[in-house]
Amino acid sequence: MVRNRKISALVLTGALSAALGMTAYASTQHYNNSSVIGASAEWAAWVQEWPSVASDYTKVSITPGSDDTQLNFAWYSRADMGKTTPVVQFGADKADLKEFKGSVQSVDPKLTDGHQYVCNHVTVTGLKENTAYHYRVEKNGVWGNDNNYHTGSFSNVKIMLVGDPQIGASKGQDQGGGKLENKDGTANTAARNDGFAWNRTLNIAMADNPGINFIISAGDQVNKTGKAKEEEYAAFLSPSVISKTAVATTIGNHDSLNTDYSAHFFDPDQTGDGKTAAGGDYYYSYGPGLFVVLNTNNYNVAEHEDTIKKAIAADPDAKWRVVTIHQDIYGSGQDHSETDGMILRTQLTPVFDKYDIDVVLQGHDHTYSRTYQITSDGSEHSSYTKAPSSSDAEAFSSYLKDNLCYTLTTGSDDTTKAIDPKGTVYFEANSATGSKYYQLIGTQQDYIAARCQSWRPTYSV
């Protein structure tokens, strides 16, 4: 089997798209102030709506299914309603929707203000390409409104990449003479700020790029770590785009320590590898692509390799193999690129070589970058569970030298494209909300082909 691949620089280097119309802020501000950037009427309406958004934990999420003919639905409902079998009605004919049933499990009441909720997981099957569908979800004993879902082409697939929405990360920033707060519920004004920006980015991106099949999020959907954060998930799931577009999420370090992630998102083909409290690795196929999502908050590379093996065995003829991780093992942001971002570099790079991974999508460092094609250098290197402190100059220098574990490959003398290139290209996605930005590292690394910090919410296509 020959996996003929063509990487076009026009597509890859041109993928960075600032959300048009958004103001670029000075680098000293480091966040997107929604009260300034949004039209005053839109912001005022959102502020009025926020109490009801923040208190509604039952928003529906849609994720890709095992392949492009399936969708996975997840949502909360009140446990006291007595419903034990969740149902989604789905079909092309609004008057003749088919019922799909799923499973239910309890949600830890510590995450939901002591109220008893259950999470509902349902898989819808039989989707066809380029088809308009309708669906309804039953919540709390009541059928919801009619929603629309439209599949695109299954051969020419268009994907949006977003990084670190991190709803609530703008905490402590100035807004209206006060500081944004990351308290619970309605009082989480940081989540209110970032939820508005998230909705605006998605609306602009979809308007400018019709025909998106699905969205990939490189992790940190929310901000609070190891704490109840339902108002942040409510803000993440509130945009209308989310109700009609599947989002393949990744477990970021801010998602990793609670079970609420696995309740809100019904990931397909979970392997049981790479687990933290939030869940673990999974994979899915879509059109010509095989997509593998690794929970790199778990440093067990043997388990991540097992997931990649299982994924390839399930779809050995996929033309493209794409991995998404949260931590940027090859990024260019100042906060993590030389510390926890590269902890797994020496171990994952040869694994990606071994299984011929074409592209790795990353987040974590809130900047944009794209690498050249990279392969392992084939030498033995140390494995790490923690980066040494930069204050220990000798240990940190040794750590950096040991992480020079890669070889750069060109793939083609043509500067605009590479035909069946050797090696892996790594993308790091900037923040899709502007809830928090980082500086670029002082000196551009030799493996970085392009990088940018625009100080505005971004997405890639």
URMOBEL-V873413 format. One record per residue. RES is the residue in one small letter. NEAR is the number of other C-alpha atoms within 8 Angstrom. Layout:
res: (RES RES)
near: (NEAR NEAR)
//
This chain:
res: (m v r n r k i s a l v l t g a l s a a l g m t a y a s t q h y n n s s v i g a s a e w a a w v q e w p s v a s d y t k v s i t p g s d d t q l n f a w y s r a d m g k t t p v v q f g a d k a d l k e f k g s v q s v d p k l t d g h q y v c n h v t v t g l k e n t a y h y r v e k n g v w g n d n n y h t g s f s n v k i m l v g d p q i g a s k g q d q g g g k l e n k d g t a n t a a r n d g f a w n r t l n i a m a d n p g i n f i i s a g d q v n k t g k a k e e e y a a f l s p s v i s k t a v a t t i g n h d s l n t d y s a h f f d p d q t g d g k t a a g g d y y y s y g p g l f v v l n t n n y n v a e h e d t i k k a i a a d p d a k w r v v t i h q d i y g s g q d h s e t d g m i l r t q l t p v f d k y d i d v v l q g h d h t y s r t y q i t s d g s e h s s y t k a p s s s d a e a f s s y l k d n l c y t l t t g s d d t t k a i d p k g t v y f e a n s a t g s k y y q l i g t q q d y i a a r c q s w r p t y s v)
near: (3 3 9 7 9 9 11 9 10 8 8 8 9 8 8 10 10 10 12 6 4 9 6 7 10 7 6 4 6 12 12 15 8 11 10 7 9 8 7 8 6 8 12 8 8 9 9 7 8 10 10 7 11 14 10 9 11 9 10 11 14 16 15 16 13 12 10 12 10 13 14 15 15 15 13 15 12 9 10 6 8 5 8 6 8 13 11 13 11 13 11 10 8 9 4 7 12 7 8 11 10 11 10 11 7 9 11 9 10 7 12 12 6 7 6 12 14 12 14 15 13 14 12 12 7 6 10 7 8 8 10 9 12 14 14 12 10 11 10 8 7 6 8 8 6 7 9 10 11 9 11 11 9 10 6 6 10 9 10 11 12 16 18 17 17 14 18 18 13 15 11 7 8 8 9 5 5 6 9 13 10 12 7 9 11 10 8 14 13 14 15 12 13 19 14 11 12 13 12 8 13 10 9 10 10 9 7 6 7 6 6 12 12 12 13 11 13 20 17 17 15 15 13 10 10 9 7 9 12 11 16 14 12 15 14 13 11 11 11 7 9 12 13 11 11 13 13 11 11 14 19 15 11 14 17 15 11 11 10 9 12 10 13 12 12 12 12 12 8 10 9 8 11 16 11 11 8 14 14 14 16 13 14 14 12 10 10 10 11 16 12 15 11 14 16 10 11 8 8 7 9 6 9 12 9 9 14 10 9 9 12 9 7 6 9 6 6 10 10 11 13 13 12 13 16 17 14 15 11 12 15 16 13 12 10 12 16 9 11 10 14 15 13 12 11 13 10 9 11 11 9 10 12 7 8 9 14 10 11 13 14 17 16 16 18 15 17 13 14 14 13 13 14 14 14 11 7 6 6 4 9 6 8 7 6 7 10 9 8 7 5 8 8 6 10 13 8 8 10 9 7 9 11 6 12 10 8 9 10 10 10 9 5 6 7 7 11 13 10 10 12 10 12 15 12 14 13 19 20 17 18 13 18 15 14 12 13 11 9 10 10 5 4 7 6 5 9 13 9 8 10 8 9 6 12 13 14 15 17 10 9)
//
